[in-house]
Each structure stands twice: as C-alpha cells, then as structure tokens.
Amino acid sequence: MVHSVYKHKQMKQHIIHNLVWVPIFLIGVFAIILGILWFFHPTPWLIDQAPNEALIQVSFKDIFSHKINTYLPSYLMVLYDFFGLWLTAIGLLIIAFVNVTRLATRLSQKYIFSILIVILIMLFYLVLTFLPSSPLIFMLPLLTILLGCSIYFSRLLNE
C-alpha cells in the first residue's frame, strides 16, 4: 500500500513538472513560428497592415506610390527579416534553455520566468500603445496564460 501511494505521489510530481516546462517550451515554439512567418513572408508589413497604417496614418499604397519611396519595400523587408530572425533566435534560445534544464531547479525557473515576464510586459506595452488592432493582441493572452500556468505549477513542484 505504501509503495502505491509513493508511486502516485511521484507520478503527480512528474505531471506537475511537465506543466512547468511544457508551457515555456510552447512559448518558444510560438516565437519560432511567428519569426519564420515574418522572415519568409514576401510582404511582411502587410501581415499587420491595418495597425501599421493606423500608426503611420497613411496607406502603404500612398507611401509606395511616391518616387522618393521606391526602395522603401526593400528597407521594410530588411527590418522585418531582422525581426523574424530575432524572434526565431529568441524561440530557439527558450527551447534550448528548457531542453537543457527542463526547468528542474528554482534558479532556472527564476531566470526564465523573470525574462519572459519582462518581455511580456514590454510586448503588452508596445502592442496596446502603438498597435491595438494588431493580430498579436490575440496572442498575448495565450502567452500570458502559458507563462502563468508554468509559474503556478512551479510553486507546486517539490525540489
């Protein structure tokens, strides 16, 4: 009887541990997917066209029609490629960190949680302040729930 209780408690800890590292791993996967989307899209500024045009208060059609802006699409492409690579790199770093540590120690949890909380706060600020109609606004609650889930279950995990 004692063995089965111990085994059940171990299984519960195993499930809790998975609920600590898997949500953070998924955040990394989402970052990679979005980064690849922005990097490989032929006109990435059109992915979030409405919020971009609202921010600059002019349509892309108007901007690109002026001769002085002939090379603006090339410049935007470089900016979005950089953004896509940065997002992909962040996602890969998150996945690598989670894969190596499995967030098994309090120290590894503190590092990743602190960094992701700061990034999430900055994303909320940028999106809500400058791009309130961005498609990213729907992703932020999901990322918040994943991070919150991981933080919550990390408190239930025995070291």
C-alpha positions as CSV (number, residue, x, y, z in Angstrom):
1,M,0.0,0.0,0.0
2,V,2.8,2.4,0.9
3,H,4.5,1.7,-2.4
4,S,1.4,2.6,-4.4
5,V,0.9,5.9,-2.5
6,Y,4.6,6.8,-3.1
7,K,4.2,5.9,-6.8
8,H,1.1,8.0,-7.1
9,K,2.8,11.0,-5.5
10,Q,5.8,10.6,-7.8
11,M,3.5,10.4,-10.8
12,K,1.7,13.6,-9.7
13,Q,5.1,15.4,-9.3
14,H,6.0,14.2,-12.8
15,I,2.8,15.7,-14.3
16,I,3.3,18.9,-12.4
17,H,6.9,19.1,-13.6
18,N,5.6,18.7,-17.2
19,L,3.1,21.5,-16.6
20,V,6.1,23.7,-15.6
21,W,8.4,23.2,-18.6
22,V,5.9,22.4,-21.5
23,P,4.2,25.8,-21.4
24,I,7.5,27.6,-21.6
25,F,8.6,25.3,-24.4
26,L,5.4,26.2,-26.3
27,I,6.2,29.9,-25.9
28,G,9.5,29.2,-27.7
29,V,7.6,27.3,-30.4
30,F,5.2,30.2,-30.9
31,A,8.1,32.6,-31.2
32,I,9.8,30.4,-33.8
33,I,6.6,30.1,-35.8
34,L,6.0,33.9,-35.8
35,G,9.6,34.6,-36.6
36,I,9.6,32.2,-39.6
37,L,6.3,33.7,-40.7
38,W,7.7,37.3,-40.7
39,F,11.0,36.2,-42.2
40,F,9.7,34.3,-45.2
41,H,6.6,36.3,-46.0
42,P,7.1,38.2,-49.3
43,T,5.5,41.4,-47.9
44,P,5.6,41.0,-44.1
45,W,4.4,44.6,-43.4
46,L,1.0,43.5,-44.9
47,I,0.5,40.9,-42.2
48,D,-0.4,43.6,-39.8
49,Q,-1.3,46.2,-42.4
50,A,-4.3,47.8,-40.6
51,P,-2.4,48.6,-37.4
52,N,0.7,49.8,-39.3
53,E,-1.4,52.1,-41.5
54,A,-3.2,53.4,-38.4
55,L,0.1,54.1,-36.7
56,I,1.6,56.0,-39.7
57,Q,-1.8,57.4,-40.6
58,V,-1.3,56.8,-44.4
59,S,-1.9,53.8,-46.6
60,F,1.0,51.7,-47.9
61,K,-0.4,52.3,-51.4
62,D,0.1,56.0,-50.9
63,I,3.6,55.7,-49.4
64,F,4.8,53.3,-52.1
65,S,3.4,55.5,-54.9
66,H,5.9,58.4,-54.3
67,K,9.1,58.2,-56.3
68,I,11.2,59.0,-53.2
69,N,9.9,55.8,-51.6
70,T,10.9,53.5,-54.4
71,Y,13.3,51.5,-52.2
72,L,11.1,51.6,-49.1
73,P,9.8,48.0,-49.6
74,S,13.4,46.8,-49.6
75,Y,14.1,48.6,-46.4
76,L,11.0,47.3,-44.8
77,M,11.9,43.8,-45.9
78,V,15.3,44.1,-44.1
79,L,13.6,45.3,-40.9
80,Y,11.1,42.5,-40.9
81,D,13.7,39.9,-41.8
82,F,15.7,41.1,-38.8
83,F,12.6,41.0,-36.6
84,G,11.8,37.5,-37.9
85,L,15.4,36.3,-37.3
86,W,15.4,37.9,-33.8
87,L,12.1,36.2,-32.9
88,T,13.2,32.9,-34.2
89,A,16.5,33.2,-32.3
90,I,14.6,34.0,-29.1
91,G,12.4,31.0,-29.6
92,L,15.3,28.7,-30.2
93,L,17.1,30.0,-27.1
94,I,14.0,29.4,-25.0
95,I,13.6,25.9,-26.3
96,A,17.4,25.2,-25.8
97,F,17.2,26.5,-22.2
98,V,14.1,24.5,-21.4
99,N,15.6,21.4,-23.1
100,V,18.8,21.6,-21.2
101,T,17.4,22.5,-17.8
102,R,13.9,21.1,-18.0
103,L,13.3,23.9,-15.5
104,A,14.1,21.4,-12.8
105,T,15.7,23.9,-10.4
106,R,14.3,27.0,-8.8
107,L,17.2,29.0,-10.3
108,S,16.4,28.0,-13.9
109,Q,12.7,28.8,-13.2
110,K,13.6,32.2,-11.8
111,Y,15.7,33.2,-14.8
112,I,13.3,32.2,-17.5
113,F,10.2,33.5,-15.6
114,S,11.9,36.8,-14.9
115,I,13.0,37.3,-18.5
116,L,9.7,36.2,-20.0
117,I,7.7,38.5,-17.6
118,V,9.8,41.5,-18.7
119,I,9.4,40.6,-22.4
120,L,5.6,40.0,-22.0
121,I,5.2,43.4,-20.2
122,M,7.1,45.2,-23.0
123,L,5.1,43.4,-25.6
124,F,1.8,44.4,-23.9
125,Y,3.0,48.0,-23.7
126,L,4.1,48.1,-27.4
127,V,1.0,46.4,-28.8
128,L,-1.5,48.2,-26.6
129,T,0.1,51.6,-27.1
130,F,1.1,51.5,-30.8
131,L,-0.7,48.6,-32.4
132,P,-4.0,48.0,-30.6
133,S,-5.6,46.4,-33.7
134,S,-2.6,44.1,-34.3
135,P,-3.2,40.3,-34.7
136,L,-0.6,39.9,-32.0
137,I,-3.1,41.2,-29.4
138,F,-4.8,37.8,-29.6
139,M,-1.5,36.0,-28.9
140,L,-0.6,38.0,-25.8
141,P,-3.3,36.5,-23.6
142,L,-2.3,33.0,-24.7
143,L,1.3,33.7,-23.9
144,T,0.3,35.1,-20.5
145,I,-1.8,32.0,-19.7
146,L,1.1,29.7,-20.7
147,L,3.6,31.7,-18.5
148,G,1.1,31.9,-15.6
149,C,0.4,28.2,-15.8
150,S,4.1,27.4,-15.7
151,I,4.6,29.8,-12.7
152,Y,1.6,28.4,-10.9
153,F,2.7,24.7,-11.2
154,S,6.3,25.6,-10.4
155,R,5.0,26.5,-6.9
156,L,3.5,23.1,-6.5
157,L,6.7,21.3,-7.6
158,N,8.8,19.7,-4.8
159,E,12.5,20.1,-5.3
